[in-house]
Amino acid sequence: MNYRQLGRTPWKVSDISFGAWAIGGAWGDVDDKDSLAALNKAIDSGVNFIDTADVYGMGRSERLIAQLKRDRKEAITVATKAGRRLSPHTADGYNEKNLTGFIEDSLRNLSTDCLDLVQLHCPPTDVYYRPEVFGFLDRLMEAGKIRYYGVSVERVEEALKAIEYPNVQTVQIIFNCFRQRPAELFFGQAKARKVGILARVPLSSGMLTGKLTRKSQFAVDDHRNFNRHGEAFDVGETFSGVDYDTSLDAVEEIRALLPAGVSMAQFALRWILMFDAVTCAIPGAKTPLQAADNCAASDLPPLSDAVMDAVRGIYERKIRPLVHHRW
Ligand SMILES: NC(=O)c1ccc[n+]([C@@H]2O[C@H](COP(=O)([O-])OP(=O)(O)OC[C@H]3O[C@@H](n4cnc5c(N)ncnc54)[C@H](OP(=O)(O)O)[C@@H]3O)[C@@H](O)[C@H]2O)c1
């Protein structure tokens, strides 16, 4: 496992880290035993950074991570998120009282007295134009409730706005073979300001593992079923907002590029790590096998220029018209 500096924080985090949404909820049935096994396998493989949110199973994901931290002696840094428990989810809801309440709940769930990193959880765009919200986070830092804060964004433009605030340490954004726009302008700006980047949905919701087919079925409580068209939240969070059949066709083209002995998931993750502005990818994993497969990407040799060009070509031809102008 390799490690990269996370923005201006003191932490060097595993370049393949762990996304803990699926072990909380919205991905079909998951067993806490399997989830803990997956988390433990990730730590065994050198992962030292986990991304979660208060809303993932309404505390379930955070509580599993607290359990993991009790069971392990390694230093594990945890990034959580706040804001998505608001209903309705409005910019006005991002006030000091609500944010403080969400932080208190996360402190309890994670069994700690100070949160390592708190990210605003894809707030409405307007929030980025309200400096007072970032002031509330500064006050939570001063009060010793949170060490650092960042944002999780839907759109590149939100990311560019967010990093104008001097204490924003990290930006979490969808970045994968099917979502390449962040690399154009945003990565350079983030690097210049020493802002860490967490690449989320790195496997395009499992699509880039190459295991899905036209016949794959998803449980009713799996967002790959219930949010296929953005019914519950931003459609970009499900298969990166690329329609299923187009994704499958593009995956077959990517499959043809695989070096011998490399899995599709490893290839997709190694592709992300080719961008040095990225601090880490945060693939979700529900089982130890998935966690180990993903972690192995860190130690793969770099992809060749020809392979990088080929992935870019697939994106330009098949994917770009569907996503580039949207996020
Ligand atoms: N708004 C936000 O801030 C936001 C939104 C989305 C995600 N995130 C964060 O980003 C993380 C990653 O994104 P994601 O979980 O949505 O999608 P992802 O990492 O692209 O896909 C994860 C899913 O792919 C499957 N998978 C993973 N590794 C595999 C492997 N090696 N082989 C086969 N299948 C594998 C698993 O599901 P199955 O086994 O069921 O196929 C797993 O749950 C999340 O966990 C969360 O921490 C944040």
Ligand as a Chemical Component Dictionary entry (heavy atoms), coordinates in Angstrom:
data_LIG
# 
_chem_comp.id                   LIG 
_chem_comp.type                 NON-POLYMER 
_chem_comp.pdbx_formal_charge   0 
_chem_comp.three_letter_code    LIG 
# 
loop_
_chem_comp_atom.comp_id 
_chem_comp_atom.atom_id 
_chem_comp_atom.alt_atom_id 
_chem_comp_atom.type_symbol 
_chem_comp_atom.charge 
_chem_comp_atom.model_Cartn_x 
_chem_comp_atom.model_Cartn_y 
_chem_comp_atom.model_Cartn_z 
_chem_comp_atom.pdbx_ordinal 
LIG N1  N1  N 0  -22.466 12.132 -1.724 1  
LIG C1  C1  C 0  -21.388 11.563 -1.260 2  
LIG O1  O1  O 0  -20.639 12.168 -0.551 3  
LIG C2  C2  C 0  -21.085 10.139 -1.657 4  
LIG C3  C3  C 0  -21.849 9.516  -2.642 5  
LIG C4  C4  C 0  -21.467 8.261  -3.073 6  
LIG C5  C5  C 0  -20.369 7.634  -2.501 7  
LIG N2  N2  N 1  -19.669 8.256  -1.513 8  
LIG C6  C6  C 0  -18.494 7.606  -0.875 9  
LIG O2  O2  O 0  -17.694 6.987  -1.864 10 
LIG C7  C7  C 0  -17.571 5.594  -1.560 11 
LIG C8  C8  C 0  -17.418 4.795  -2.839 12 
LIG O3  O3  O 0  -18.500 4.962  -3.722 13 
LIG P1  P1  P 0  -19.635 3.882  -3.883 14 
LIG O4  O4  O 0  -19.587 2.941  -2.721 15 
LIG O5  O5  O -1 -20.885 4.615  -4.158 16 
LIG O6  O6  O 0  -19.280 3.126  -5.225 17 
LIG P2  P2  P 0  -18.044 2.269  -5.731 18 
LIG O7  O7  O 0  -16.926 2.315  -4.778 19 
LIG O8  O8  O 0  -17.815 2.699  -7.126 20 
LIG O9  O9  O 0  -18.675 0.788  -5.783 21 
LIG C9  C9  C 0  -18.750 0.032  -4.612 22 
LIG C10 C10 C 0  -19.504 -1.280 -4.834 23 
LIG O10 O10 O 0  -18.932 -2.046 -5.876 24 
LIG C11 C11 C 0  -18.920 -3.439 -5.510 25 
LIG N3  N3  N 0  -17.473 -3.806 -5.427 26 
LIG C12 C12 C 0  -16.489 -3.116 -4.773 27 
LIG N4  N4  N 0  -15.296 -3.686 -4.955 28 
LIG C13 C13 C 0  -15.503 -4.758 -5.742 29 
LIG C14 C14 C 0  -14.634 -5.740 -6.292 30 
LIG N5  N5  N 0  -13.317 -5.694 -6.085 31 
LIG N6  N6  N 0  -15.183 -6.708 -7.070 32 
LIG C15 C15 C 0  -16.502 -6.738 -7.314 33 
LIG N7  N7  N 0  -17.374 -5.845 -6.822 34 
LIG C16 C16 C 0  -16.878 -4.842 -6.035 35 
LIG C17 C17 C 0  -19.637 -3.549 -4.182 36 
LIG O11 O11 O 0  -21.046 -3.723 -4.366 37 
LIG P3  P3  P 0  -21.758 -5.081 -4.853 38 
LIG O12 O12 O 0  -20.941 -6.215 -4.344 39 
LIG O13 O13 O 0  -23.125 -5.023 -4.295 40 
LIG O14 O14 O 0  -21.761 -4.994 -6.365 41 
LIG C18 C18 C 0  -19.415 -2.171 -3.595 42 
LIG O15 O15 O 0  -20.352 -1.800 -2.653 43 
LIG C19 C19 C 0  -18.833 5.305  -0.747 44 
LIG O16 O16 O 0  -18.747 4.096  -0.007 45 
LIG C20 C20 C 0  -18.910 6.524  0.115  46 
LIG O17 O17 O 0  -17.973 6.447  1.172  47 
LIG C21 C21 C 0  -20.008 9.496  -1.096 48 
# 
loop_
_chem_comp_bond.comp_id 
_chem_comp_bond.atom_id_1 
_chem_comp_bond.atom_id_2 
_chem_comp_bond.value_order 
_chem_comp_bond.pdbx_ordinal 
LIG N1  C1  SING 1  
LIG C1  O1  DOUB 2  
LIG C1  C2  SING 3  
LIG C2  C3  SING 4  
LIG C2  C21 DOUB 5  
LIG C3  C4  DOUB 6  
LIG C4  C5  SING 7  
LIG C5  N2  DOUB 8  
LIG N2  C6  SING 9  
LIG N2  C21 SING 10 
LIG C6  O2  SING 11 
LIG C6  C20 SING 12 
LIG O2  C7  SING 13 
LIG C7  C8  SING 14 
LIG C7  C19 SING 15 
LIG C8  O3  SING 16 
LIG O3  P1  SING 17 
LIG P1  O4  DOUB 18 
LIG P1  O5  SING 19 
LIG P1  O6  SING 20 
LIG O6  P2  SING 21 
LIG P2  O7  DOUB 22 
LIG P2  O8  SING 23 
LIG P2  O9  SING 24 
LIG O9  C9  SING 25 
LIG C9  C10 SING 26 
LIG C10 O10 SING 27 
LIG C10 C18 SING 28 
LIG O10 C11 SING 29 
LIG C11 N3  SING 30 
LIG C11 C17 SING 31 
LIG N3  C12 SING 32 
LIG N3  C16 SING 33 
LIG C12 N4  DOUB 34 
LIG N4  C13 SING 35 
LIG C13 C14 SING 36 
LIG C13 C16 DOUB 37 
LIG C14 N5  SING 38 
LIG C14 N6  DOUB 39 
LIG N6  C15 SING 40 
LIG C15 N7  DOUB 41 
LIG N7  C16 SING 42 
LIG C17 O11 SING 43 
LIG C17 C18 SING 44 
LIG O11 P3  SING 45 
LIG P3  O12 DOUB 46 
LIG P3  O13 SING 47 
LIG P3  O14 SING 48 
LIG C18 O15 SING 49 
LIG C19 O16 SING 50 
LIG C19 C20 SING 51 
LIG C20 O17 SING 52 
# 
